[in-house]
Amino acid sequence: LVLQCVSFLLLLVGVSLIFPPILTGIMCGTGVLKISGETGVRMLLVRICTLLVLFVWYQLDSASRELPEKDMKMIAAKGMLFSVPFVVLGAWLSAKTLWLLNTGVSGDCCSLAYGATDVGGKFSFNPDIWLLFLTVSSIGLFLLALFVASKKESSQRLIAITSCCGIVWCLPASVCLLYYFSAYYYGVSQHPCFWCLFLPGNYFVGYPLFFAMTLVFSQSVVLFVYGRFSIFKPQLLGWSRKKMRKSAGLIIVGMLVYLLLTGSAVLFL
């Protein structure tokens, strides 16, 4: 899991900083992915899924090491086996993407790739709706996660609703980041390019922003997993509740980091 995280971080650095200067006609990561075609996009999606699967496995493995339940070891072993296809496919697509980048084909920068007249694509018809969606979902998720984190006992319905809200929250957070908040970072509202957020000219703000969204998403998934533990493993109820409170607290931290960074960009930049 650590190696996959380091590899994915190096991949982001390579796509956003290293490859654009050495490829023809490329200014950011969008052009790099455009040269690699669908392979590069698939590679990123598979690598993200690999990290998520391994992260869930880590939680299962932690349970098997912390608790004297023998059947938890079998569940953790199955989780590791389930992650193998993702790891192998991610390595294959990464190698294929690097091969495509070595073909000498030129590409376009993000403004040409998205089109100068495409202001936000299909989300541009009313960005205020997405901003309102983000505001409402942020308030709701904060209250739900705060209730779970502060209460020793939470119902399964509350856990499920909080987990779903955390996953759904990532959708308006991503859309508003690309089509609204990013304009305040690098002053280009004609096209949605999140790779520009990883550039040094924008203070590498993309790393903490996407880390915050990843934290909310991953902890929402883990919160659901712990909720399943408390149902199918009644003997792990106390342990699961402790872990659920921790996950709810991390959801709040990730959401506050995202809102702090985006809010400061609107106010001060």
Secondary structure, DSSP 8 states (H G I E B T S, - for coil): -HHHHHHHHHHHHIIIIIHHHHSTT--SHHHHHHHHTHHHHHHHHHHHHHHHHHHHHHHHHHHHHHS--HHHHHHHHHHHHHHHHHHHHHHHHHHHHHHHHTT------HHHHH-TT-SSGGGTT-HHHHHHHHHHHHHHHHHHHHHHHH-S---HHHHHHHHHHHHHHHHHHHHHIIIIIHHHHHS--SS--GGGGGSGGGTTTHHHHHHHHHHHHHHHHHHHHHHHHHHH-GGGHHHHHHHHHHHHHHHHHHHHHHHHHHHHHHHH-
